[in-house]
Amino acid sequence: MAKAYWVARVDVADPEAYKAYVAANAAAFSKFGARFLVRAGRFEAPEGTARSRQVVIEFPDYETALACYRSPEYQAAKALRTATSIGDLVIVEGYDGPQP
């Protein structure tokens, strides 16, 4: 079974207020087995545009990734995020097939 990922790009307007979102999202992420693979580290955007923060979160599978996003726990955290930032989020199923 392929894992799934949240791929987010975020610009934070108020870093101090954003801390409330970070604290609140922990409940949903813990409940659904999320694991941060990328969390706003150094980056370069050689093509296209980027936001100030890039985040990749791994989930056990696609259904779990969707369930986390739709959960009451994450929706409560999301309300805190949208008040202090703007971003893009894609939920994508991983690839588990042959490699070159």
Phi and psi restraints in degrees (value plus and minus 20) as a CYANA .aco file:
   2 ALA   PHI     -93.8   -53.8
   2 ALA   PSI     124.0   164.0
   3 LYS   PHI     -93.5   -53.5
   3 LYS   PSI     156.2   196.2
   4 ALA   PHI    -157.6  -117.6
   4 ALA   PSI     142.8   182.8
   5 TYR   PHI    -159.6  -119.6
   5 TYR   PSI     123.8   163.8
   6 TRP   PHI    -115.9   -75.9
   6 TRP   PSI     107.4   147.4
   7 VAL   PHI    -136.4   -96.4
   7 VAL   PSI      93.1   133.1
   8 ALA   PHI    -143.3  -103.3
   8 ALA   PSI     125.8   165.8
   9 ARG   PHI    -148.0  -108.0
   9 ARG   PSI     106.8   146.8
  10 VAL   PHI    -157.1  -117.1
  10 VAL   PSI     119.5   159.5
  11 ASP   PHI    -131.1   -91.1
  11 ASP   PSI     103.0   143.0
  12 VAL   PHI    -119.1   -79.1
  12 VAL   PSI     103.0   143.0
  13 ALA   PHI    -103.7   -63.7
  13 ALA   PSI     -53.5   -13.5
  14 ASP   PHI    -153.6  -113.6
  14 ASP   PSI      69.5   109.5
  15 PRO   PHI     -77.3   -37.3
  15 PRO   PSI     -53.6   -13.6
  16 GLU   PHI     -87.9   -47.9
  16 GLU   PSI     -65.6   -25.6
  17 ALA   PHI     -89.5   -49.5
  17 ALA   PSI     -50.5   -10.5
  18 TYR   PHI     -82.3   -42.3
  18 TYR   PSI     -46.4    -6.4
  19 LYS   PHI     -78.9   -38.9
  19 LYS   PSI     -50.5   -10.5
  20 ALA   PHI     -85.9   -45.9
  20 ALA   PSI     -58.9   -18.9
  21 TYR   PHI     -84.0   -44.0
  21 TYR   PSI     -65.9   -25.9
  22 VAL   PHI     -78.8   -38.8
  22 VAL   PSI     -62.2   -22.2
  23 ALA   PHI     -86.9   -46.9
  23 ALA   PSI     -60.5   -20.5
  24 ALA   PHI     -93.3   -53.3
  24 ALA   PSI     -53.3   -13.3
  25 ASN   PHI     -91.3   -51.3
  25 ASN   PSI     -36.9     3.1
  26 ALA   PHI     -79.6   -39.6
  26 ALA   PSI     -55.0   -15.0
  27 ALA   PHI     -83.1   -43.1
  27 ALA   PSI     -67.8   -27.8
  28 ALA   PHI     -87.2   -47.2
  28 ALA   PSI     -65.0   -25.0
  29 PHE   PHI     -83.5   -43.5
  29 PHE   PSI     -59.3   -19.3
  30 SER   PHI     -85.8   -45.8
  30 SER   PSI     -65.2   -25.2
  31 LYS   PHI     -80.2   -40.2
  31 LYS   PSI     -55.6   -15.6
  32 PHE   PHI    -123.8   -83.8
  32 PHE   PSI      -8.0    32.0
  33 GLY   PHI      49.8    89.8
  33 GLY   PSI      11.7    51.7
  34 ALA   PHI     -93.7   -53.7
  34 ALA   PSI     130.8   170.8
  35 ARG   PHI    -161.0  -121.0
  35 ARG   PSI     104.2   144.2
  36 PHE   PHI     -91.7   -51.7
  36 PHE   PSI     108.0   148.0
  37 LEU   PHI    -122.8   -82.8
  37 LEU   PSI     -55.7   -15.7
  38 VAL   PHI    -153.6  -113.6
  38 VAL   PSI     112.0   152.0
  39 ARG   PHI    -163.5  -123.5
  39 ARG   PSI      54.3    94.3
  40 ALA   PHI      44.3    84.3
  40 ALA   PSI      16.2    56.2
  41 GLY   PHI    -100.2   -60.2
  41 GLY   PSI    -192.4  -152.4
  42 ARG   PHI     -81.8   -41.8
  42 ARG   PSI     126.2   166.2
  43 PHE   PHI    -174.9  -134.9
  43 PHE   PSI     142.8   182.8
  44 GLU   PHI    -154.5  -114.5
  44 GLU   PSI     122.2   162.2
  45 ALA   PHI    -134.3   -94.3
  45 ALA   PSI      64.8   104.8
  46 PRO   PHI     -89.6   -49.6
  46 PRO   PSI     -36.4     3.6
  47 GLU   PHI    -161.8  -121.8
  47 GLU   PSI     125.6   165.6
  48 GLY   PHI      53.2    93.2
  48 GLY   PSI    -179.6  -139.6
  49 THR   PHI    -137.0   -97.0
  49 THR   PSI     139.1   179.1
  50 ALA   PHI    -155.3  -115.3
  50 ALA   PSI     141.5   181.5
  51 ARG   PHI    -121.7   -81.7
  51 ARG   PSI     156.9   196.9
  52 SER   PHI     -92.2   -52.2
  52 SER   PSI     -43.1    -3.1
  53 ARG   PHI    -147.5  -107.5
  53 ARG   PSI     113.8   153.8
  54 GLN   PHI    -135.7   -95.7
  54 GLN   PSI     115.1   155.1
  55 VAL   PHI    -157.5  -117.5
  55 VAL   PSI     114.2   154.2
  56 VAL   PHI    -147.9  -107.9
  56 VAL   PSI     104.1   144.1
  57 ILE   PHI    -140.8  -100.8
  57 ILE   PSI     109.0   149.0
  58 GLU   PHI    -115.6   -75.6
  58 GLU   PSI     119.8   159.8
  59 PHE   PHI    -144.7  -104.7
  59 PHE   PSI     138.4   178.4
  60 PRO   PHI     -78.4   -38.4
  60 PRO   PSI     -53.4   -13.4
  61 ASP   PHI    -183.8  -143.8
  61 ASP   PSI     152.8   192.8
  62 TYR   PHI     -83.0   -43.0
  62 TYR   PSI     -64.0   -24.0
  63 GLU   PHI     -81.7   -41.7
  63 GLU   PSI     -59.0   -19.0
  64 THR   PHI     -87.5   -47.5
  64 THR   PSI     -59.1   -19.1
  65 ALA   PHI     -81.9   -41.9
  65 ALA   PSI     -62.7   -22.7
  66 LEU   PHI     -87.4   -47.4
  66 LEU   PSI     -62.4   -22.4
  67 ALA   PHI     -81.7   -41.7
  67 ALA   PSI     -58.0   -18.0
  68 CYS   PHI     -82.3   -42.3
  68 CYS   PSI     -68.3   -28.3
  69 TYR   PHI     -79.8   -39.8
  69 TYR   PSI     -60.5   -20.5
  70 ARG   PHI    -103.0   -63.0
  70 ARG   PSI     -27.0    13.0
  71 SER   PHI     -88.5   -48.5
  71 SER   PSI     131.7   171.7
  72 PRO   PHI     -79.6   -39.6
  72 PRO   PSI     -54.2   -14.2
  73 GLU   PHI     -83.2   -43.2
  73 GLU   PSI     -66.1   -26.1
  74 TYR   PHI     -93.7   -53.7
  74 TYR   PSI     -56.5   -16.5
  75 GLN   PHI     -81.7   -41.7
  75 GLN   PSI     -55.3   -15.3
  76 ALA   PHI     -85.8   -45.8
  76 ALA   PSI     -62.5   -22.5
  77 ALA   PHI     -86.1   -46.1
  77 ALA   PSI     -61.2   -21.2
  78 LYS   PHI     -77.6   -37.6
  78 LYS   PSI     -57.7   -17.7
  79 ALA   PHI     -79.4   -39.4
  79 ALA   PSI     -55.1   -15.1
  80 LEU   PHI     -91.5   -51.5
  80 LEU   PSI     -58.6   -18.6
  81 ARG   PHI     -86.3   -46.3
  81 ARG   PSI     -66.5   -26.5
  82 THR   PHI     -87.4   -47.4
  82 THR   PSI     -40.3    -0.3
  83 ALA   PHI     -97.1   -57.1
  83 ALA   PSI     -38.4     1.6
  84 THR   PHI    -145.8  -105.8
  84 THR   PSI     -18.8    21.2
  85 SER   PHI    -174.2  -134.2
  85 SER   PSI     149.4   189.4
  86 ILE   PHI    -151.4  -111.4
  86 ILE   PSI     121.3   161.3
  87 GLY   PHI    -184.5  -144.5
  87 GLY   PSI     158.7   198.7
  88 ASP   PHI    -145.6  -105.6
  88 ASP   PSI     119.5   159.5
  89 LEU   PHI    -155.2  -115.2
  89 LEU   PSI     109.9   149.9
  90 VAL   PHI    -141.9  -101.9
  90 VAL   PSI     114.3   154.3
  91 ILE   PHI    -128.0   -88.0
  91 ILE   PSI     100.1   140.1
  92 VAL   PHI    -153.1  -113.1
  92 VAL   PSI     120.6   160.6
  93 GLU   PHI     -97.1   -57.1
  93 GLU   PSI     117.3   157.3
  94 GLY   PHI     -92.3   -52.3
  94 GLY   PSI     148.7   188.7
  95 TYR   PHI    -124.9   -84.9
  95 TYR   PSI     109.3   149.3
  96 ASP   PHI    -143.2  -103.2
  96 ASP   PSI      -0.3    39.7
  97 GLY   PHI    -117.7   -77.7
  97 GLY   PSI    -186.4  -146.4
  98 PRO   PHI     -81.3   -41.3
  98 PRO   PSI     129.2   169.2
  99 GLN   PHI    -131.4   -91.4
  99 GLN   PSI     136.7   176.7
